[in-house]
Amino acid sequence: MSSYEVPDPILSSPYEEPAAYWYLEEGKEPGLRPGRRPAGYFYRDPKAPMSDNEHETRGRWTDLELVNLIRQRLREWRAQGWPVVTRTTLELLTYWRREGRQHRLFYAQIEAAETVIFLIEGRADFLQGIEVPLDEPSDERKAEGYRAFRRYACKMATGTGKTTVMAMLAAWSILNKVNDRSDARFSDVVLVVCPNVTIRNRLQELDPTRGEASLYRTRDLVPRHLMSDLTRGRVLVTNWHVFEPQAVQTGGESARVVKAGVPVRTRETVTIGARTATARGKRYLTLEDLNRQVAAGLLTVIGEERDGRGNLRRVRVESVKYVESDTAWINRVLGREVGGKQNILVFNDEAHHAYRIRRPEPEEGEEDLFGEEEESEEFFKEATVWIDGLDRIHKLRGLNFCVDFSATPYFLGRVGQESNRIFPWVASDFGLTDAIESGLVKIPQLAVRDTTGAEIPGYFNIWRWILPKLTPAGSAAGGRRTLNQRPS
């Protein structure tokens, strides 16, 4: 038996708080320990050199002190019967935990929902010392009128039922607001933001107007007699893409020509190809089209890259496009039917796509106009458009707060000193190992050896192993990317 194998991985019921866990340490036999596994993660400095030392490669253990403190206070608050919560909240909390439920809720779901409710409605003595940092915009954004807003992240392993938690919290917020319109802690407009159309379609079951077909009834989250009140609120499900300001069209002509709307200056990388197209988030122009747009004043070239023969390969360009006004933008994003509603509650699904990227200044010898920056362009765009959209809603209508849902709420990529760290606003954590030990998810199969003889095993960082093997295939517009060789 290797040092990571255990005789029985499932230790707890999925419906109860974990009461034991396996303590795993390299070179030692697994130890069965009583109680709940402390929340934390392994952090490795992305700038640190690769090492043969297992502990240095894995990183150092970092406790999530905020999560562990909230867990403790949450147990005390629950044990006292959720003091000072509203009558509506008490009815829901009791309903979710009542005996004889046909669809019992997992403890991971109960804990995530209760954590957010606790942070909003908990009594002051329970909340003492609990400080969840706000999501602060840059100084430049603040100068433009943007403000910090509250975010609470629920770290939940894939398969533990995040959508059900969204429904629980949507019902809690809407029903409380309907019961007391003056209580600013609650919202009756809930905006759910997700990364793609497939997820958006699946999340439509969060719409309370679906009645018996909605998640509130199929999962028995709301008593039948409260469903009519629930339909007085709105749950809007959208993709982050709608946050990107749209170019104004007048008489069928491009806004760059008619110059209607609000001017916005943008920079992007354009690849010179055999045809003009956009593929996988990247823009391609023929040399003829590039010269035509530069001559027309639509683009300004601020940097270029040529091949060994002097042929132009890529250019960095700046352009000014005219986009919709704030009023037109907010009406499109939220829909006119919600009127001038303010104090919006936001759920970010797969929230590891939504955070601020503050690119560090390149160090000497690191500056590369295209290179890694181009490879990461789509990643940066998604994160930027998503968070800029939330900032804009907060500026125009006001965000009550955001609840982030993700199995991996980490700062990824080149985001400065926070890279590889967990979001500081993570308030609850039910990770993969907890989910395995509670019997909620299957045990993943992991690669454990690499026979290539490489200094660093390929499976340690799959993406870095794959990147050098990617090659453009198909059209000059890039098309799909394929591996040029199979793994050894």
C-alpha positions as CSV (number, residue, x, y, z in Angstrom):
1,M,0.0,0.0,0.0
2,S,1.4,3.4,-1.0
3,S,1.5,6.3,1.5
4,Y,-1.7,7.8,0.0
5,E,-3.8,4.6,-0.1
6,V,-6.4,4.1,2.7
7,P,-8.4,1.0,3.6
8,D,-11.8,2.8,3.5
9,P,-12.0,6.3,1.9
10,I,-15.6,6.9,2.8
11,L,-15.9,8.0,6.5
12,S,-19.0,10.1,6.8
13,S,-22.6,10.4,5.7
14,P,-23.2,12.9,2.9
15,Y,-26.1,14.3,5.0
16,E,-24.0,15.1,8.2
17,E,-21.0,17.2,8.9
18,P,-17.8,15.2,8.5
19,A,-16.8,13.7,11.8
20,A,-13.4,12.2,10.8
21,Y,-10.8,12.5,8.1
22,W,-7.7,10.9,6.7
23,Y,-4.5,12.8,7.5
24,L,-2.1,12.2,4.6
25,E,1.6,13.0,4.6
26,E,4.3,11.9,2.2
27,G,6.3,9.0,3.5
28,K,3.9,8.2,6.3
29,E,1.0,5.9,6.8
30,P,-2.4,7.6,6.6
31,G,-3.8,8.5,10.0
32,L,-7.5,8.5,10.8
33,R,-8.3,11.7,12.8
34,P,-11.5,12.7,14.6
35,G,-13.4,15.9,13.7
36,R,-13.6,18.0,10.6
37,R,-10.6,18.5,8.3
38,P,-9.3,22.1,8.8
39,A,-9.9,24.2,5.7
40,G,-6.7,25.1,3.8
41,Y,-4.8,24.6,0.6
42,F,-1.2,24.1,-0.7
43,Y,0.3,27.3,-2.0
44,R,3.3,27.3,-4.3
45,D,4.9,30.6,-5.4
46,P,4.6,30.5,-9.3
47,K,8.0,32.3,-9.6
48,A,9.8,29.7,-7.5
49,P,12.1,27.3,-9.5
50,M,11.0,23.8,-10.1
51,S,12.5,21.4,-7.5
52,D,13.0,17.6,-7.1
53,N,11.8,18.0,-3.5
54,E,8.2,16.7,-3.2
55,H,7.3,19.2,-0.5
56,E,8.7,22.2,-2.4
57,T,7.0,21.1,-5.6
58,R,3.6,20.6,-3.9
59,G,3.9,23.9,-2.0
60,R,3.3,24.7,1.7
61,W,0.0,24.2,3.5
62,T,-1.9,27.4,4.1
63,D,-4.8,27.4,6.6
64,L,-8.0,29.2,5.6
65,E,-8.4,31.0,8.9
66,L,-11.5,32.9,7.9
67,V,-13.3,29.7,6.8
68,N,-12.3,27.8,10.0
69,L,-13.5,30.7,12.2
70,I,-16.9,30.9,10.3
71,R,-17.3,27.1,10.7
72,Q,-16.9,27.4,14.4
73,R,-19.3,30.3,14.8
74,L,-21.8,28.7,12.4
75,R,-22.0,25.6,14.6
76,E,-22.7,27.8,17.6
77,W,-25.3,29.9,15.8
78,R,-27.0,26.7,14.5
79,A,-27.0,25.1,17.9
80,Q,-28.9,28.0,19.4
81,G,-31.6,27.8,16.7
82,W,-30.4,30.5,14.3
83,P,-31.2,33.5,16.7
84,V,-32.4,36.8,15.3
85,V,-33.1,35.6,11.8
86,T,-36.3,36.7,10.1
87,R,-39.5,34.6,10.3
88,T,-39.1,33.8,6.6
89,T,-35.5,32.6,7.0
90,L,-36.4,30.5,10.1
91,E,-39.2,28.8,8.1
92,L,-36.8,28.0,5.2
93,L,-33.9,26.7,7.4
94,T,-36.4,24.5,9.3
95,Y,-37.9,23.3,6.1
96,W,-34.6,22.3,4.6
97,R,-33.6,20.2,7.6
98,R,-37.0,18.7,8.5
99,E,-37.4,15.0,9.0
100,G,-39.0,12.9,6.3
101,R,-37.8,14.9,3.3
102,Q,-38.1,12.9,0.1
103,H,-35.1,14.8,-1.3
104,R,-32.6,15.2,1.6
105,L,-30.1,17.9,1.1
106,F,-26.4,17.2,1.4
107,Y,-24.5,18.7,4.3
108,A,-22.3,20.5,1.8
109,Q,-25.4,22.3,0.4
110,I,-26.8,23.1,3.8
111,E,-23.5,24.5,5.0
112,A,-22.9,26.7,1.9
113,A,-26.4,28.2,2.1
114,E,-26.3,28.7,5.9
115,T,-22.9,30.4,5.7
116,V,-24.1,33.1,3.4
117,I,-27.3,33.5,5.5
118,F,-25.2,33.7,8.7
119,L,-23.0,36.4,7.3
120,I,-26.0,38.5,6.4
121,E,-28.4,37.8,9.3
122,G,-26.1,36.5,12.1
123,R,-26.2,38.2,15.4
124,A,-23.4,40.7,16.1
125,D,-21.6,38.7,18.8
126,F,-21.4,35.6,16.5
127,L,-19.9,37.8,13.7
128,Q,-17.4,39.6,15.9
129,G,-13.9,39.2,14.4
130,I,-15.2,37.9,11.0
131,E,-14.0,40.3,8.3
132,V,-14.5,39.3,4.7
133,P,-12.5,41.6,2.5
134,L,-14.4,43.6,-0.2
135,D,-13.5,43.2,-3.9
136,E,-11.7,46.5,-4.5
137,P,-11.4,48.0,-8.0
138,S,-8.2,49.7,-9.0
139,D,-7.5,53.4,-8.2
140,E,-8.1,54.2,-11.9
141,R,-11.5,52.6,-11.8
142,K,-12.4,54.3,-8.5
143,A,-11.6,57.6,-10.2
144,E,-14.2,56.7,-12.8
145,G,-16.9,56.2,-10.1
146,Y,-16.6,52.5,-9.5
147,R,-16.8,51.2,-6.0
148,A,-15.9,48.0,-4.1
149,F,-18.6,45.4,-3.5
150,R,-19.1,42.4,-1.3
151,R,-18.3,38.9,-2.4
152,Y,-18.7,35.6,-0.6
153,A,-17.3,32.5,-2.2
154,C,-18.6,29.0,-1.6
155,K,-15.9,26.5,-2.5
156,M,-17.7,23.3,-3.4
157,A,-16.3,20.2,-5.1
158,T,-17.8,19.4,-8.5
159,G,-20.8,17.1,-7.9
160,T,-21.9,18.5,-4.5
161,G,-24.8,20.4,-6.0
162,K,-24.0,24.1,-6.4
163,T,-27.1,24.8,-8.4
164,T,-29.3,23.7,-5.6
165,V,-27.5,26.1,-3.3
166,M,-28.2,28.9,-5.7
167,A,-31.9,28.0,-5.6
168,M,-31.9,28.0,-1.8
169,L,-30.3,31.4,-1.6
170,A,-32.4,32.9,-4.3
171,A,-35.6,31.7,-2.5
172,W,-34.2,33.1,0.8
173,S,-33.5,36.5,-0.7
174,I,-36.6,36.9,-2.7
175,L,-39.1,35.7,-0.1
176,N,-37.5,37.9,2.6
177,K,-37.7,40.9,0.2
178,V,-41.3,40.3,-0.7
179,N,-42.1,40.0,3.0
180,D,-40.4,43.3,3.9
181,R,-39.7,45.6,1.0
182,S,-37.8,48.0,3.3
183,D,-35.1,45.5,4.3
184,A,-32.0,46.3,2.2
185,R,-30.3,43.1,3.2
186,F,-32.4,41.3,0.7
187,S,-33.0,41.5,-3.1
188,D,-35.9,40.4,-5.3
189,V,-33.8,40.5,-8.5
190,V,-31.2,37.8,-8.7
191,L,-28.7,37.8,-11.6
192,V,-27.0,34.5,-12.3
193,V,-23.8,34.8,-14.5
194,C,-22.3,31.7,-16.0
195,P,-19.5,30.9,-18.6
196,N,-21.4,29.4,-21.6
197,V,-24.7,28.6,-23.3
198,T,-24.8,25.0,-22.1
199,I,-24.7,26.0,-18.4
200,R,-27.1,28.9,-19.0
201,N,-29.7,26.5,-20.4
202,R,-29.3,24.1,-17.5
203,L,-29.6,27.0,-15.0
204,Q,-33.0,28.0,-16.4
205,E,-34.5,25.7,-13.7
206,L,-33.7,28.5,-11.3
207,D,-36.6,30.6,-12.8
208,P,-39.4,30.5,-10.2
209,T,-42.0,31.1,-12.9
210,R,-41.5,27.5,-14.0
211,G,-43.6,26.5,-11.0
212,E,-43.6,22.7,-10.4
213,A,-40.8,22.3,-13.0
214,S,-38.5,24.7,-11.2
215,L,-35.8,23.5,-8.8
216,Y,-37.7,25.0,-5.9
217,R,-40.3,22.3,-6.3
218,T,-38.3,19.4,-7.9
219,R,-35.8,19.6,-5.0
220,D,-38.5,20.6,-2.4
221,L,-36.7,23.8,-1.4
222,V,-39.8,26.1,-1.0
223,P,-43.1,25.1,0.7
224,R,-45.9,25.1,-1.9
225,H,-47.8,27.9,-0.1
226,L,-44.8,30.3,-0.7
227,M,-44.4,29.7,-4.4
228,S,-46.8,32.5,-5.4
229,D,-44.7,34.9,-3.3
230,L,-41.5,33.6,-4.9
231,T,-42.8,34.3,-8.4
232,R,-42.9,38.0,-7.4
233,G,-39.2,38.1,-7.7
234,R,-37.0,37.7,-10.8
235,V,-34.1,35.3,-11.4
236,L,-32.2,36.3,-14.6
237,V,-29.7,33.8,-16.1
238,T,-27.1,35.1,-18.5
239,N,-23.6,34.5,-19.8
240,W,-20.7,36.9,-19.0
241,H,-20.5,37.7,-22.7
242,V,-23.5,40.0,-22.5
243,F,-21.4,42.4,-20.3
244,E,-19.2,43.4,-23.2
245,P,-20.4,46.8,-24.5
246,Q,-22.0,46.4,-28.0
247,A,-21.1,48.6,-31.0
248,V,-23.9,51.0,-31.9
249,Q,-25.5,50.4,-35.3
250,T,-27.1,53.3,-37.2
251,G,-28.7,52.7,-40.5
252,G,-26.9,49.4,-40.9
253,E,-23.5,51.1,-40.8
254,S,-20.7,50.3,-38.3
255,A,-20.5,52.7,-35.3
256,R,-16.8,53.2,-36.2
257,V,-18.1,55.0,-39.3
258,V,-21.1,56.9,-37.9
259,K,-19.4,57.6,-34.5
260,A,-22.7,57.3,-32.5
261,G,-22.6,56.3,-28.9
262,V,-19.8,56.4,-26.3
263,P,-16.2,56.2,-27.6
264,V,-14.0,53.5,-26.1
265,R,-10.3,53.0,-26.8
266,T,-9.2,49.4,-27.0
267,R,-6.0,47.5,-27.7
268,E,-5.7,44.0,-29.2
269,T,-3.4,41.7,-31.1
270,V,-4.2,41.0,-34.8
271,T,-2.7,38.0,-36.7
272,I,-2.0,38.5,-40.4
273,G,-3.6,35.6,-42.3
274,A,-5.1,34.5,-45.7
275,R,-8.5,35.8,-44.8
276,T,-10.2,38.1,-42.3
277,A,-12.0,36.3,-39.5
278,T,-12.4,35.9,-35.8
279,A,-11.7,32.4,-34.3
280,R,-11.5,31.2,-30.7
281,G,-11.4,34.8,-29.3
282,K,-8.6,35.9,-31.7
283,R,-8.8,38.3,-34.6
284,Y,-7.3,37.8,-38.0
285,L,-6.9,40.2,-40.9
286,T,-5.5,40.0,-44.4
287,L,-2.6,42.4,-45.0
288,E,-4.9,44.2,-47.5
289,D,-7.6,44.7,-44.9
290,L,-5.1,45.8,-42.3
291,N,-3.7,48.5,-44.6
292,R,-7.2,49.6,-45.6
293,Q,-8.4,50.0,-41.9
294,V,-5.1,51.8,-41.0
295,A,-5.6,54.2,-43.9
296,A,-9.2,54.8,-43.0
297,G,-8.1,55.7,-39.4
298,L,-10.0,52.7,-37.9
299,L,-6.8,51.2,-36.5
300,T,-3.5,52.5,-35.3
301,V,-0.5,50.1,-35.3
302,I,1.5,50.4,-32.0
303,G,3.7,47.3,-32.4
304,E,4.5,44.7,-35.0
305,E,6.2,41.3,-35.3
306,R,7.9,40.0,-38.5
307,D,9.2,36.6,-39.5
308,G,12.8,35.9,-40.6
309,R,12.0,37.1,-44.1
310,G,10.6,40.4,-43.0
311,N,6.9,39.4,-43.6
312,L,4.5,40.9,-41.1
313,R,3.1,38.2,-38.8
314,R,1.3,40.0,-36.0
315,V,0.5,43.6,-35.0
316,R,-0.6,45.2,-31.8
317,V,-3.3,47.8,-32.7
318,E,-5.3,50.5,-31.0
319,S,-8.8,51.4,-32.1
320,V,-11.7,53.6,-31.0
321,K,-15.1,52.1,-31.2
322,Y,-18.4,53.6,-30.3
323,V,-20.6,51.6,-27.9
324,E,-24.0,51.8,-26.3
325,S,-24.6,54.2,-23.4
326,D,-24.9,53.1,-19.8
327,T,-28.7,53.3,-20.0
328,A,-28.8,51.1,-23.1
329,W,-26.3,48.7,-21.6
330,I,-28.1,48.1,-18.3
331,N,-31.4,47.7,-20.1
332,R,-30.0,45.1,-22.3
333,V,-28.2,43.2,-19.5
334,L,-31.0,43.2,-17.0
335,G,-34.0,43.6,-19.3
336,R,-36.5,46.4,-19.3
337,E,-39.1,44.3,-17.5
338,V,-37.2,44.7,-14.1
339,G,-37.6,48.5,-14.5
340,G,-35.3,50.6,-12.3
341,K,-34.7,47.9,-9.7
342,Q,-31.6,48.4,-7.6
343,N,-29.7,46.4,-5.0
344,I,-29.1,43.4,-7.3
345,L,-28.0,40.0,-5.9
346,V,-25.5,38.2,-8.1
347,F,-24.5,34.6,-8.3
348,N,-21.3,33.9,-10.3
349,D,-21.3,30.3,-11.5
350,E,-17.8,28.9,-12.2
351,A,-16.5,32.0,-10.5
352,H,-12.8,31.2,-11.0
353,H,-13.4,32.9,-14.4
354,A,-14.4,36.2,-12.7
355,Y,-11.7,38.2,-10.9
356,R,-9.6,41.3,-11.4
357,I,-6.4,40.9,-13.3
358,R,-3.7,43.4,-12.4
359,R,-0.9,42.5,-14.7
360,P,2.5,43.1,-13.2
361,E,5.0,45.3,-14.9
362,P,7.4,43.0,-17.0
363,E,10.8,42.5,-15.4
364,E,13.9,43.2,-17.4
365,G,14.3,40.7,-20.2
366,E,10.7,39.5,-19.8
367,E,9.0,42.0,-22.1
368,D,7.4,40.3,-25.0
369,L,4.8,42.1,-27.2
370,F,3.1,38.9,-28.2
371,G,4.3,35.6,-26.8
372,E,2.6,34.5,-23.6
373,E,0.4,37.6,-23.6
374,E,-1.2,36.5,-26.9
375,E,-1.8,33.0,-25.7
376,S,-3.5,34.3,-22.6
377,E,-5.5,37.0,-24.4
378,E,-8.8,35.1,-24.4
379,F,-8.4,34.3,-20.7
380,F,-7.7,37.9,-19.8
381,K,-10.6,39.1,-21.9
382,E,-13.1,36.8,-20.2
383,A,-12.0,37.7,-16.6
384,T,-11.9,41.4,-17.5
385,V,-15.3,41.6,-19.3
386,W,-16.9,39.6,-16.5
387,I,-15.7,41.7,-13.6
388,D,-16.0,45.0,-15.5
389,G,-19.7,44.1,-16.0
390,L,-20.2,43.5,-12.3
391,D,-18.5,46.9,-11.6
392,R,-20.8,48.6,-14.0
393,I,-24.0,47.1,-12.6
394,H,-22.8,48.1,-9.1
395,K,-22.2,51.7,-10.4
396,L,-25.5,52.0,-12.2
397,R,-27.9,50.0,-10.0
398,G,-26.0,48.8,-6.9
399,L,-25.0,45.3,-6.1
400,N,-26.3,43.9,-2.8
401,F,-23.5,41.3,-2.9
402,C,-22.1,38.5,-5.0
403,V,-22.0,34.8,-4.2
404,D,-19.3,33.0,-6.0
405,F,-19.6,29.2,-6.7
406,S,-16.6,27.3,-7.8
407,A,-14.6,24.1,-7.0
408,T,-11.4,26.1,-7.7
409,P,-11.8,29.7,-6.6
410,Y,-8.2,30.6,-7.2
411,F,-6.4,33.4,-8.9
412,L,-5.0,31.7,-12.0
413,G,-2.6,32.7,-14.7
414,R,-0.3,35.8,-14.6
415,V,-2.2,38.0,-12.2
416,G,0.7,39.3,-10.1
417,Q,1.5,38.4,-6.5
418,E,-1.9,36.8,-5.9
419,S,-1.3,34.1,-8.5
420,N,-2.1,30.5,-7.2
421,R,-3.7,31.9,-4.1
422,I,-7.3,31.3,-3.1
423,F,-9.9,34.2,-3.3
424,P,-9.7,36.0,0.1
425,W,-13.5,36.2,0.2
426,V,-13.9,32.4,0.4
427,A,-16.3,31.8,3.3
428,S,-17.1,28.1,3.1
429,D,-15.1,25.1,1.9
430,F,-16.2,21.6,1.0
431,G,-13.4,20.4,-1.2
432,L,-12.8,17.3,-3.2
433,T,-11.3,15.2,-0.4
434,D,-14.2,16.1,1.9
435,A,-16.6,15.1,-0.9
436,I,-14.8,11.8,-1.4
437,E,-14.8,11.0,2.3
438,S,-18.5,11.8,2.5
439,G,-19.4,9.5,-0.4
440,L,-20.5,12.4,-2.6
441,V,-18.1,11.9,-5.6
442,K,-16.1,9.1,-7.0
443,I,-12.4,8.9,-6.4
444,P,-10.5,10.4,-9.3
445,Q,-7.9,8.4,-11.1
446,L,-4.5,10.3,-11.1
447,A,-1.3,9.6,-13.1
448,V,1.4,8.5,-10.7
449,R,4.4,7.9,-13.0
450,D,6.1,9.3,-16.1
451,T,8.4,6.9,-18.1
452,T,9.9,9.6,-20.3
453,G,12.7,10.4,-17.9
454,A,11.9,14.1,-17.9
455,E,13.2,16.0,-14.9
456,I,9.6,17.2,-14.1
457,P,6.9,14.6,-14.7
458,G,4.5,15.7,-17.5
459,Y,1.4,15.1,-15.3
460,F,2.6,17.6,-12.7
461,N,1.4,20.5,-14.9
462,I,-0.6,19.1,-17.9
463,W,-1.1,22.5,-19.5
464,R,2.6,23.3,-19.6
465,W,3.3,19.9,-21.0
466,I,0.7,20.3,-23.8
467,L,1.5,23.9,-24.8
468,P,4.7,23.2,-26.7
469,K,2.9,20.4,-28.6
470,L,0.1,22.7,-29.9
471,T,0.2,23.8,-33.5
472,P,-2.2,25.9,-35.6
473,A,-4.2,23.6,-38.0
474,G,-6.6,24.2,-40.8
475,S,-7.1,27.7,-42.1
476,A,-4.9,30.7,-41.7
477,A,-7.3,31.9,-39.1
478,G,-6.0,29.3,-36.8
479,G,-9.0,27.0,-36.7
480,R,-8.7,24.3,-34.1
481,R,-5.4,23.5,-32.3
482,T,-4.2,19.9,-32.3
483,L,-1.4,18.0,-30.7
484,N,1.5,17.3,-33.1
485,Q,2.5,14.2,-31.3
486,R,1.1,11.7,-28.8
487,P,2.2,11.5,-25.2
488,S,4.9,9.0,-24.5
